[in-house]
Amino acid sequence: MRVVIADDSVLLREGLTRLLAEAGIETCASVGDADALEGAVAEHQPDVAIVDIRMPPTYTHEGAKAAIRLREQWPKLAILLLSQSLEHRYAAQLATEHPERLGYLLKDRVLDVATLVDTLERIARGGTVLDPEVVRHLLTRQSTMSRIAALSDRERDVLSLMAEGRSNRAIARDLHLNEKTVESHTASMFTKLDLIVQPDDHRRVLAVLAWLQA
């Protein structure tokens, strides 16, 4: 796997490059702003772009905007968004509009090599991965809480993991259940929420996000 890293922090870029190298992942470019990111992607055509949401010159949402442009120009490019603090609005917007090959993690999470590599592999295969903190925030909003009141505790557990992009097999493993039980909980949950069950993971995440933001 080949990646491009875009972050204004040189230390973070160097740290990520070393972590990825240890995992056998090649960093073909490391840049500090959105313009350089787009140029690096055009030059190297990596499998994944790792992008800080806030970058120079305004440190608002240049990274997120660049990610949208990259997705439009390079539909097969997987994108992992990073942020120092919770940016759920932009993560949810991007996941709704461009769910395939998209990940969003808080920067603290990428210090865990296993989490980082797992996320990169999953989005490179076409999946969607959302940081658990983003999911937790969405699930604990007052408007959302009223919507999930009809769900059982176990169905809420399944919903939370599903919104993180987990497959039924992964959910079963995390909750120590068999896959048939997870499928049963999923069917019941989607019926209660008036959602259509979708076979592929990113569309399931899309459906959950659409419901959470309604």
CYANA upper distance limits for C-alpha pairs under 8 A (distance plus 0.5 A):
  1 MET  CA     24 GLY  CA      8.43
  1 MET  CA     25 ILE  CA      5.85
  1 MET  CA     26 GLU  CA      6.82
  1 MET  CA     46 PRO  CA      8.37
  1 MET  CA     47 ASP  CA      6.71
  1 MET  CA     48 VAL  CA      8.36
  2 ARG  CA     25 ILE  CA      6.60
  2 ARG  CA     26 GLU  CA      5.31
  2 ARG  CA     27 THR  CA      6.34
  2 ARG  CA     28 CYS  CA      6.88
  2 ARG  CA     46 PRO  CA      5.59
  2 ARG  CA     47 ASP  CA      5.86
  2 ARG  CA     48 VAL  CA      7.11
  3 VAL  CA     25 ILE  CA      7.95
  3 VAL  CA     26 GLU  CA      6.73
  3 VAL  CA     27 THR  CA      5.40
  3 VAL  CA     28 CYS  CA      6.52
  3 VAL  CA     29 ALA  CA      7.82
  3 VAL  CA     46 PRO  CA      5.68
  3 VAL  CA     47 ASP  CA      6.38
  3 VAL  CA     48 VAL  CA      5.28
  3 VAL  CA     49 ALA  CA      6.11
  3 VAL  CA     50 ILE  CA      7.59
  4 VAL  CA     27 THR  CA      6.29
  4 VAL  CA     28 CYS  CA      6.33
  4 VAL  CA     29 ALA  CA      5.41
  4 VAL  CA     30 SER  CA      6.40
  4 VAL  CA     31 VAL  CA      8.41
  4 VAL  CA     37 LEU  CA      8.08
  4 VAL  CA     40 ALA  CA      7.60
  4 VAL  CA     41 VAL  CA      7.43
  4 VAL  CA     46 PRO  CA      6.91
  4 VAL  CA     48 VAL  CA      7.04
  4 VAL  CA     49 ALA  CA      5.34
  4 VAL  CA     50 ILE  CA      6.60
  5 ILE  CA     13 ARG  CA      7.08
  5 ILE  CA     27 THR  CA      7.73
  5 ILE  CA     29 ALA  CA      6.87
  5 ILE  CA     30 SER  CA      5.23
  5 ILE  CA     31 VAL  CA      6.75
  5 ILE  CA     37 LEU  CA      8.19
  5 ILE  CA     49 ALA  CA      6.54
  5 ILE  CA     50 ILE  CA      5.26
  5 ILE  CA     51 VAL  CA      6.74
  6 ALA  CA     13 ARG  CA      7.90
  6 ALA  CA     30 SER  CA      6.46
  6 ALA  CA     31 VAL  CA      5.35
  6 ALA  CA     32 GLY  CA      5.95
  6 ALA  CA     33 ASP  CA      6.88
  6 ALA  CA     34 ALA  CA      7.75
  6 ALA  CA     37 LEU  CA      6.40
  6 ALA  CA     49 ALA  CA      8.08
  6 ALA  CA     50 ILE  CA      6.56
  6 ALA  CA     51 VAL  CA      5.41
  6 ALA  CA     52 ASP  CA      6.69
  7 ASP  CA     12 LEU  CA      7.81
  7 ASP  CA     13 ARG  CA      6.91
  7 ASP  CA     30 SER  CA      8.45
  7 ASP  CA     31 VAL  CA      6.97
  7 ASP  CA     32 GLY  CA      5.42
  7 ASP  CA     33 ASP  CA      7.09
  7 ASP  CA     51 VAL  CA      6.91
  7 ASP  CA     52 ASP  CA      5.70
  7 ASP  CA     55 MET  CA      7.18
  8 ASP  CA     31 VAL  CA      7.93
  8 ASP  CA     32 GLY  CA      4.73
  8 ASP  CA     33 ASP  CA      6.76
  8 ASP  CA     52 ASP  CA      8.41
  8 ASP  CA     55 MET  CA      6.53
  8 ASP  CA     56 PRO  CA      7.58
  9 SER  CA     13 ARG  CA      6.83
  9 SER  CA     32 GLY  CA      7.60
 10 VAL  CA     14 GLU  CA      6.61
 10 VAL  CA     32 GLY  CA      8.06
 11 LEU  CA     15 GLY  CA      6.49
 12 LEU  CA     16 LEU  CA      6.52
 13 ARG  CA     17 THR  CA      6.61
 13 ARG  CA     30 SER  CA      6.98
 13 ARG  CA     31 VAL  CA      8.44
 14 GLU  CA     18 ARG  CA      6.79
 15 GLY  CA     19 LEU  CA      6.73
 16 LEU  CA     20 LEU  CA      6.50
 17 THR  CA     21 ALA  CA      6.56
 17 THR  CA     26 GLU  CA      8.39
 17 THR  CA     27 THR  CA      6.56
 18 ARG  CA     22 GLU  CA      6.81
 19 LEU  CA     23 ALA  CA      7.12
 19 LEU  CA    113 VAL  CA      7.15
 20 LEU  CA     24 GLY  CA      6.83
 20 LEU  CA     25 ILE  CA      5.49
 20 LEU  CA     26 GLU  CA      7.34
 20 LEU  CA     27 THR  CA      7.92
 20 LEU  CA    113 VAL  CA      8.36
 20 LEU  CA    117 VAL  CA      8.14
 21 ALA  CA     25 ILE  CA      5.66
 21 ALA  CA     26 GLU  CA      6.50
 21 ALA  CA     27 THR  CA      7.99
 23 ALA  CA    117 VAL  CA      7.94
 28 CYS  CA     44 HIS  CA      7.38
 28 CYS  CA     46 PRO  CA      7.99
 29 ALA  CA     40 ALA  CA      6.88
 29 ALA  CA     44 HIS  CA      8.27
 31 VAL  CA     36 ALA  CA      6.46
 31 VAL  CA     37 LEU  CA      6.61
 31 VAL  CA     40 ALA  CA      8.39
 32 GLY  CA     36 ALA  CA      7.41
 32 GLY  CA     37 LEU  CA      8.06
 32 GLY  CA     55 MET  CA      8.02
 32 GLY  CA     56 PRO  CA      8.34
 33 ASP  CA     37 LEU  CA      6.73
 33 ASP  CA     55 MET  CA      6.32
 33 ASP  CA     56 PRO  CA      6.29
 33 ASP  CA     57 PRO  CA      8.42
 33 ASP  CA     63 GLY  CA      8.32
 34 ALA  CA     38 GLU  CA      6.84
 34 ALA  CA     55 MET  CA      7.44
 34 ALA  CA     56 PRO  CA      8.08
 34 ALA  CA     62 GLU  CA      6.78
 34 ALA  CA     63 GLY  CA      6.40
 34 ALA  CA     66 ALA  CA      6.48
 35 ASP  CA     39 GLY  CA      6.87
 36 ALA  CA     40 ALA  CA      6.54
 37 LEU  CA     41 VAL  CA      6.70
 38 GLU  CA     42 ALA  CA      6.75
 38 GLU  CA     66 ALA  CA      7.76
 38 GLU  CA     70 LEU  CA      7.42
 39 GLY  CA     43 GLU  CA      6.67
 40 ALA  CA     44 HIS  CA      6.39
 40 ALA  CA     45 GLN  CA      8.16
 41 VAL  CA     45 GLN  CA      5.45
 41 VAL  CA     46 PRO  CA      6.83
 41 VAL  CA     49 ALA  CA      8.07
 46 PRO  CA     77 LEU  CA      7.74
 47 ASP  CA     76 LYS  CA      8.44
 47 ASP  CA     77 LEU  CA      6.22
 47 ASP  CA     78 ALA  CA      6.66
 47 ASP  CA    124 ALA  CA      7.19
 48 VAL  CA     77 LEU  CA      6.30
 48 VAL  CA     78 ALA  CA      5.03
 48 VAL  CA     79 ILE  CA      6.02
 48 VAL  CA     80 LEU  CA      7.68
 48 VAL  CA    120 LEU  CA      7.86
 48 VAL  CA    124 ALA  CA      7.22
 49 ALA  CA     77 LEU  CA      7.71
 49 ALA  CA     78 ALA  CA      6.83
 49 ALA  CA     79 ILE  CA      5.39
 49 ALA  CA     80 LEU  CA      6.68
 50 ILE  CA     79 ILE  CA      6.52
 50 ILE  CA     80 LEU  CA      5.23
 50 ILE  CA     81 LEU  CA      6.52
 50 ILE  CA     82 LEU  CA      7.75
 51 VAL  CA     63 GLY  CA      6.50
 51 VAL  CA     64 ALA  CA      8.24
 51 VAL  CA     67 ALA  CA      7.90
 51 VAL  CA     79 ILE  CA      7.70
 51 VAL  CA     80 LEU  CA      6.58
 51 VAL  CA     81 LEU  CA      5.38
 51 VAL  CA     82 LEU  CA      6.42
 52 ASP  CA     63 GLY  CA      6.03
 52 ASP  CA     64 ALA  CA      8.16
 52 ASP  CA     81 LEU  CA      6.30
 52 ASP  CA     82 LEU  CA      5.15
 52 ASP  CA     83 SER  CA      6.29
 53 ILE  CA     60 THR  CA      8.10
 53 ILE  CA     61 HIS  CA      5.95
 53 ILE  CA     62 GLU  CA      6.96
 53 ILE  CA     63 GLY  CA      4.65
 53 ILE  CA     64 ALA  CA      5.40
 53 ILE  CA     81 LEU  CA      6.70
 53 ILE  CA     82 LEU  CA      6.43
 53 ILE  CA     83 SER  CA      6.19
 54 ARG  CA     59 TYR  CA      5.15
 54 ARG  CA     60 THR  CA      5.49
 54 ARG  CA     61 HIS  CA      5.37
 54 ARG  CA     62 GLU  CA      6.34
 54 ARG  CA     63 GLY  CA      6.06
 54 ARG  CA     64 ALA  CA      7.98
 54 ARG  CA     83 SER  CA      7.59
 55 MET  CA     59 TYR  CA      5.02
 55 MET  CA     60 THR  CA      7.25
 55 MET  CA     61 HIS  CA      7.40
 55 MET  CA     62 GLU  CA      6.12
 55 MET  CA     63 GLY  CA      6.41
 56 PRO  CA     62 GLU  CA      7.66
 58 THR  CA     62 GLU  CA      8.14
 61 HIS  CA     65 LYS  CA      6.77
 62 GLU  CA     66 ALA  CA      6.52
 63 GLY  CA     67 ALA  CA      6.59
 64 ALA  CA     68 ILE  CA      6.97
 64 ALA  CA     81 LEU  CA      7.97
 64 ALA  CA     90 TYR  CA      7.72
 65 LYS  CA     69 ARG  CA      6.98
 66 ALA  CA     70 LEU  CA      6.56
 67 ALA  CA     71 ARG  CA      6.59
 67 ALA  CA     79 ILE  CA      7.59
 68 ILE  CA     72 GLU  CA      6.82
 68 ILE  CA     94 LEU  CA      8.05
 69 ARG  CA     73 GLN  CA      6.79
 70 LEU  CA     74 TRP  CA      6.12
 70 LEU  CA     75 PRO  CA      8.17
 70 LEU  CA     77 LEU  CA      8.22
 71 ARG  CA     75 PRO  CA      5.49
 71 ARG  CA     76 LYS  CA      8.14
 71 ARG  CA     77 LEU  CA      7.15
 71 ARG  CA     98 HIS  CA      8.16
 76 LYS  CA    101 ARG  CA      8.15
 77 LEU  CA    101 ARG  CA      7.60
 77 LEU  CA    124 ALA  CA      8.36
 78 ALA  CA    100 GLU  CA      8.29
 78 ALA  CA    101 ARG  CA      4.96
 78 ALA  CA    102 LEU  CA      6.38
 78 ALA  CA    123 ILE  CA      6.40
 78 ALA  CA    124 ALA  CA      5.96
 78 ALA  CA    126 GLY  CA      7.98
 79 ILE  CA    101 ARG  CA      6.77
 79 ILE  CA    102 LEU  CA      5.55
 79 ILE  CA    103 GLY  CA      6.71
 79 ILE  CA    123 ILE  CA      7.97
 80 LEU  CA    102 LEU  CA      6.41
 80 LEU  CA    103 GLY  CA      4.93
 80 LEU  CA    104 TYR  CA      6.08
 80 LEU  CA    105 LEU  CA      7.93
 80 LEU  CA    120 LEU  CA      7.87
 80 LEU  CA    123 ILE  CA      8.36
 81 LEU  CA    102 LEU  CA      8.31
 81 LEU  CA    103 GLY  CA      6.51
 81 LEU  CA    104 TYR  CA      5.13
 81 LEU  CA    105 LEU  CA      6.87
 82 LEU  CA    104 TYR  CA      6.43
 82 LEU  CA    105 LEU  CA      5.72
 82 LEU  CA    106 LEU  CA      6.06
 82 LEU  CA    107 LYS  CA      6.26
 83 SER  CA     87 GLU  CA      7.59
 83 SER  CA    105 LEU  CA      7.37
 83 SER  CA    106 LEU  CA      5.59
 83 SER  CA    107 LYS  CA      6.15
 84 GLN  CA    106 LEU  CA      6.27
 84 GLN  CA    107 LYS  CA      5.88
 84 GLN  CA    108 ASP  CA      8.00
 85 SER  CA    106 LEU  CA      7.02
 86 LEU  CA    106 LEU  CA      7.60
 86 LEU  CA    133 GLU  CA      8.07
 86 LEU  CA    134 VAL  CA      7.29
 87 GLU  CA     91 ALA  CA      6.87
 87 GLU  CA    134 VAL  CA      8.38
 88 HIS  CA     92 ALA  CA      6.33
 88 HIS  CA    134 VAL  CA      6.29
 88 HIS  CA    137 HIS  CA      8.49
 89 ARG  CA     93 GLN  CA      6.61
 90 TYR  CA     94 LEU  CA      6.57
 91 ALA  CA     95 ALA  CA      6.52
 91 ALA  CA    104 TYR  CA      7.10
 92 ALA  CA     96 THR  CA      6.48
 92 ALA  CA    209 LEU  CA      7.44
 93 GLN  CA     97 GLU  CA      6.66
 94 LEU  CA     98 HIS  CA      5.92
 94 LEU  CA     99 PRO  CA      7.36
 95 ALA  CA     99 PRO  CA      4.83
 95 ALA  CA    100 GLU  CA      8.34
 95 ALA  CA    102 LEU  CA      7.40
 95 ALA  CA    128 THR  CA      8.20
 95 ALA  CA    206 LEU  CA      7.26
 95 ALA  CA    209 LEU  CA      8.44
 96 THR  CA    206 LEU  CA      6.23
 96 THR  CA    209 LEU  CA      7.53
 96 THR  CA    210 ALA  CA      7.59
 98 HIS  CA    102 LEU  CA      7.80
 99 PRO  CA    127 GLY  CA      8.30
 99 PRO  CA    128 THR  CA      6.61
 99 PRO  CA    202 HIS  CA      6.35
 99 PRO  CA    203 ARG  CA      7.83
 99 PRO  CA    205 VAL  CA      8.38
 99 PRO  CA    206 LEU  CA      7.08
100 GLU  CA    123 ILE  CA      7.95
100 GLU  CA    126 GLY  CA      5.83
100 GLU  CA    127 GLY  CA      6.26
100 GLU  CA    128 THR  CA      6.52
100 GLU  CA    202 HIS  CA      6.48
101 ARG  CA    122 ARG  CA      8.33
101 ARG  CA    123 ILE  CA      4.80
101 ARG  CA    124 ALA  CA      6.39
101 ARG  CA    125 ARG  CA      7.48
101 ARG  CA    126 GLY  CA      4.84
101 ARG  CA    127 GLY  CA      5.66
101 ARG  CA    128 THR  CA      6.30
102 LEU  CA    123 ILE  CA      6.16
102 LEU  CA    126 GLY  CA      8.22
102 LEU  CA    127 GLY  CA      7.27
102 LEU  CA    128 THR  CA      5.47
102 LEU  CA    129 VAL  CA      6.97
103 GLY  CA    119 THR  CA      7.42
103 GLY  CA    120 LEU  CA      8.35
103 GLY  CA    123 ILE  CA      6.84
103 GLY  CA    128 THR  CA      6.10
103 GLY  CA    129 VAL  CA      4.97
103 GLY  CA    130 LEU  CA      6.25
103 GLY  CA    131 ASP  CA      8.49
104 TYR  CA    129 VAL  CA      6.78
104 TYR  CA    130 LEU  CA      5.50
104 TYR  CA    131 ASP  CA      6.29
105 LEU  CA    109 ARG  CA      6.82
105 LEU  CA    110 VAL  CA      7.70
105 LEU  CA    130 LEU  CA      6.93
105 LEU  CA    131 ASP  CA      5.25
106 LEU  CA    110 VAL  CA      7.76
106 LEU  CA    131 ASP  CA      7.12
107 LYS  CA    111 LEU  CA      7.83
108 ASP  CA    112 ASP  CA      8.48
109 ARG  CA    115 THR  CA      7.54
109 ARG  CA    116 LEU  CA      7.84
110 VAL  CA    115 THR  CA      7.14
110 VAL  CA    116 LEU  CA      5.58
111 LEU  CA    116 LEU  CA      7.97
112 ASP  CA    116 LEU  CA      6.74
113 VAL  CA    117 VAL  CA      6.51
114 ALA  CA    118 ASP  CA      6.45
115 THR  CA    119 THR  CA      6.56
116 LEU  CA    120 LEU  CA      6.74
117 VAL  CA    121 GLU  CA      6.62
118 ASP  CA    122 ARG  CA      6.62
119 THR  CA    123 ILE  CA      6.70
119 THR  CA    129 VAL  CA      7.02
120 LEU  CA    124 ALA  CA      6.46
121 GLU  CA    125 ARG  CA      6.82
122 ARG  CA    126 GLY  CA      7.17
122 ARG  CA    127 GLY  CA      5.86
122 ARG  CA    128 THR  CA      7.76
122 ARG  CA    129 VAL  CA      8.01
123 ILE  CA    127 GLY  CA      4.99
123 ILE  CA    128 THR  CA      6.26
123 ILE  CA    129 VAL  CA      7.43
126 GLY  CA    202 HIS  CA      8.16
127 GLY  CA    165 GLY  CA      7.50
127 GLY  CA    201 ASP  CA      6.75
127 GLY  CA    202 HIS  CA      5.90
128 THR  CA    164 GLU  CA      8.07
128 THR  CA    165 GLY  CA      5.75
128 THR  CA    201 ASP  CA      7.64
128 THR  CA    202 HIS  CA      5.65
128 THR  CA    205 VAL  CA      7.67
129 VAL  CA    164 GLU  CA      5.86
129 VAL  CA    165 GLY  CA      5.32
129 VAL  CA    166 ARG  CA      8.27
130 LEU  CA    134 VAL  CA      7.21
130 LEU  CA    135 VAL  CA      7.47
130 LEU  CA    163 ALA  CA      7.57
130 LEU  CA    164 GLU  CA      5.17
130 LEU  CA    165 GLY  CA      7.07
131 ASP  CA    135 VAL  CA      7.13
131 ASP  CA    164 GLU  CA      6.98
132 PRO  CA    136 ARG  CA      6.50
132 PRO  CA    164 GLU  CA      6.78
133 GLU  CA    137 HIS  CA      6.58
134 VAL  CA    138 LEU  CA      6.83
135 VAL  CA    139 LEU  CA      6.59
135 VAL  CA    160 SER  CA      7.03
135 VAL  CA    163 ALA  CA      6.91
135 VAL  CA    164 GLU  CA      7.16
136 ARG  CA    140 THR  CA      6.64
136 ARG  CA    160 SER  CA      7.92
137 HIS  CA    141 ARG  CA      6.97
138 LEU  CA    144 THR  CA      7.53
138 LEU  CA    212 LEU  CA      7.09
138 LEU  CA    213 GLN  CA      8.42
139 LEU  CA    144 THR  CA      6.41
139 LEU  CA    145 MET  CA      7.08
139 LEU  CA    160 SER  CA      8.03
139 LEU  CA    212 LEU  CA      7.80
140 THR  CA    144 THR  CA      7.06
140 THR  CA    145 MET  CA      6.48
141 ARG  CA    145 MET  CA      6.56
142 GLN  CA    146 SER  CA      7.01
143 SER  CA    147 ARG  CA      7.25
144 THR  CA    148 ILE  CA      6.93
144 THR  CA    212 LEU  CA      6.51
144 THR  CA    213 GLN  CA      8.37
145 MET  CA    149 ALA  CA      6.71
147 ARG  CA    193 LEU  CA      8.33
148 ILE  CA    156 ARG  CA      8.03
148 ILE  CA    193 LEU  CA      8.37
150 ALA  CA    192 LYS  CA      7.59
151 LEU  CA    155 GLU  CA      6.24
151 LEU  CA    156 ARG  CA      6.71
151 LEU  CA    189 MET  CA      7.06
151 LEU  CA    192 LYS  CA      7.84
152 SER  CA    156 ARG  CA      6.78
153 ASP  CA    157 ASP  CA      6.88
154 ARG  CA    158 VAL  CA      6.83
154 ARG  CA    185 HIS  CA      8.09
155 GLU  CA    159 LEU  CA      6.59
155 GLU  CA    185 HIS  CA      6.25
155 GLU  CA    186 THR  CA      7.58
155 GLU  CA    188 SER  CA      8.48
155 GLU  CA    189 MET  CA      6.53
156 ARG  CA    160 SER  CA      6.62
157 ASP  CA    161 LEU  CA      6.92
158 VAL  CA    162 MET  CA      6.48
158 VAL  CA    171 ILE  CA      7.24
158 VAL  CA    182 VAL  CA      7.89
158 VAL  CA    185 HIS  CA      7.84
158 VAL  CA    186 THR  CA      7.56
159 LEU  CA    163 ALA  CA      6.62
159 LEU  CA    186 THR  CA      8.31
159 LEU  CA    189 MET  CA      8.31
159 LEU  CA    208 VAL  CA      8.27
160 SER  CA    164 GLU  CA      7.12
161 LEU  CA    165 GLY  CA      7.28
161 LEU  CA    166 ARG  CA      6.20
161 LEU  CA    171 ILE  CA      6.89
162 MET  CA    166 ARG  CA      5.49
162 MET  CA    167 SER  CA      7.39
162 MET  CA    168 ASN  CA      8.48
162 MET  CA    171 ILE  CA      7.94
162 MET  CA    204 ARG  CA      7.83
162 MET  CA    205 VAL  CA      6.94
162 MET  CA    208 VAL  CA      8.41
163 ALA  CA    204 ARG  CA      8.29
163 ALA  CA    205 VAL  CA      5.61
163 ALA  CA    208 VAL  CA      6.72
163 ALA  CA    209 LEU  CA      7.60
164 GLU  CA    205 VAL  CA      7.86
165 GLY  CA    201 ASP  CA      6.77
165 GLY  CA    202 HIS  CA      7.20
165 GLY  CA    204 ARG  CA      8.44
165 GLY  CA    205 VAL  CA      6.48
166 ARG  CA    170 ALA  CA      6.21
166 ARG  CA    171 ILE  CA      6.59
166 ARG  CA    201 ASP  CA      7.71
167 SER  CA    171 ILE  CA      6.66
167 SER  CA    201 ASP  CA      6.76
168 ASN  CA    172 ALA  CA      6.53
168 ASN  CA    179 GLU  CA      6.67
168 ASN  CA    182 VAL  CA      6.81
168 ASN  CA    183 GLU  CA      7.46
169 ARG  CA    173 ARG  CA      6.77
169 ARG  CA    178 ASN  CA      8.50
169 ARG  CA    179 GLU  CA      6.38
170 ALA  CA    174 ASP  CA      6.67
171 ILE  CA    175 LEU  CA      6.54
171 ILE  CA    177 LEU  CA      8.47
171 ILE  CA    182 VAL  CA      7.71
172 ALA  CA    176 HIS  CA      6.11
172 ALA  CA    177 LEU  CA      5.11
172 ALA  CA    178 ASN  CA      5.92
172 ALA  CA    179 GLU  CA      6.01
172 ALA  CA    181 THR  CA      8.44
172 ALA  CA    182 VAL  CA      6.62
173 ARG  CA    177 LEU  CA      6.93
173 ARG  CA    178 ASN  CA      8.11
177 LEU  CA    181 THR  CA      6.95
177 LEU  CA    182 VAL  CA      7.40
178 ASN  CA    182 VAL  CA      7.10
179 GLU  CA    183 GLU  CA      6.61
180 LYS  CA    184 SER  CA      6.71
181 THR  CA    185 HIS  CA      6.75
182 VAL  CA    186 THR  CA      6.50
183 GLU  CA    187 ALA  CA      6.60
184 SER  CA    188 SER  CA      6.71
185 HIS  CA    189 MET  CA      6.45
186 THR  CA    190 PHE  CA      6.51
187 ALA  CA    191 THR  CA      6.62
187 ALA  CA    197 VAL  CA      7.66
188 SER  CA    192 LYS  CA      6.82
189 MET  CA    193 LEU  CA      6.74
190 PHE  CA    194 ASP  CA      6.29
190 PHE  CA    195 LEU  CA      5.34
190 PHE  CA    196 ILE  CA      7.07
190 PHE  CA    197 VAL  CA      7.11
191 THR  CA    195 LEU  CA      6.79
191 THR  CA    196 ILE  CA      8.28
193 LEU  CA    211 TRP  CA      8.40
195 LEU  CA    207 ALA  CA      7.39
196 ILE  CA    207 ALA  CA      8.29
197 VAL  CA    204 ARG  CA      7.48
198 GLN  CA    203 ARG  CA      6.52
198 GLN  CA    204 ARG  CA      5.94
199 PRO  CA    203 ARG  CA      8.07
199 PRO  CA    204 ARG  CA      7.84
200 ASP  CA    204 ARG  CA      7.00
201 ASP  CA    205 VAL  CA      6.85
202 HIS  CA    206 LEU  CA      6.59
203 ARG  CA    207 ALA  CA      6.59
204 ARG  CA    208 VAL  CA      6.77
205 VAL  CA    209 LEU  CA      6.55
206 LEU  CA    210 ALA  CA      6.55
207 ALA  CA    211 TRP  CA      6.81
208 VAL  CA    212 LEU  CA      6.62
209 LEU  CA    213 GLN  CA      6.62
210 ALA  CA    214 ALA  CA      6.69
